[in-house]
Amino acid sequence: MDRSVPRIGAGAGFIAVVGIIGYHLALMILAGQRVSGTADEPAITAFYGHSVIGPLGVSQFLVVVPFIVFAVALRVTTTLPWFGGTPVTRLLATVALAAAIAEVPVVLTEIAAQAALVAAVAHGEPVGGLFRFWDTLYNSGLYVLEATWVLAFGLAIRGAAGFPRLMPGLSVLTAALLGINVFAIWVGIPDGATLPSAIAVAAWLVGASLGMRRLAAAPGTELALAPTT
């Protein structure tokens, strides 16, 4: 039986994880701790005075592609006859895919806004309003979509063979952390305190990609709904 869809999805998922983690590590190393939830214009200007932030963001334009492939492949996998999904499973996976696709233009916009912040600082222009737009979009609104696709996909694949046993619990925990992050800049939660959610999302993507890779490699024509570790 053809297992190319989960195989492609797994590969795309691993590429997306490497791209996302690599970007954030490079940003931290080259520009330091990002600023968020502040109106302190000197602090904003100091951070976005690092010209490398603009071109570094271009890498995230490219990461969007494997992320889309991953999300579509995971949705398609839940419809394959041997997956053993139900109508509710497919509904959850469809909701997750919709949220994942909706996240793409948000990510593209925030990357462009970030590059605009770098240019504004370089030209000595005020950046308070533009920064607030970026911060609200990226560090508040985006988390709603991420929490939706993490939880919905997590519920759709629960119990499926090949996926790690911890996926349902990790999905709920990750979605909860992301939900809290929606309010972080509004209630004064330090930006560093949102790091656990980023780690959880990365772990979730790895787990889902690993699950699809196992599905692609599984022998036989039928996969029972029995999770593996």
Secondary structure, 3 states (H helix, E strand, C coil): CCCHHHHHHHHHHHHHHHHHHHHHHHHHHHHCCCCCCCCCHHHHHHHHCCCCHHHHHHHHHHHHHHHHHHHHHHHHHCCCHHHCCCHHHHHHHHHHHHHHHHHHHHHHHHHHHHHHHHHHHHCCCCCHHHHHHHHHHHHHHHHHHHHHHHHHHHHHCCCCCCCECCHHHHHHHHHHHHHHHCCHHHHCCCHHHHHHHHHHHHHHHHHHHHHHHHHHHCCCCCCCCCCEC
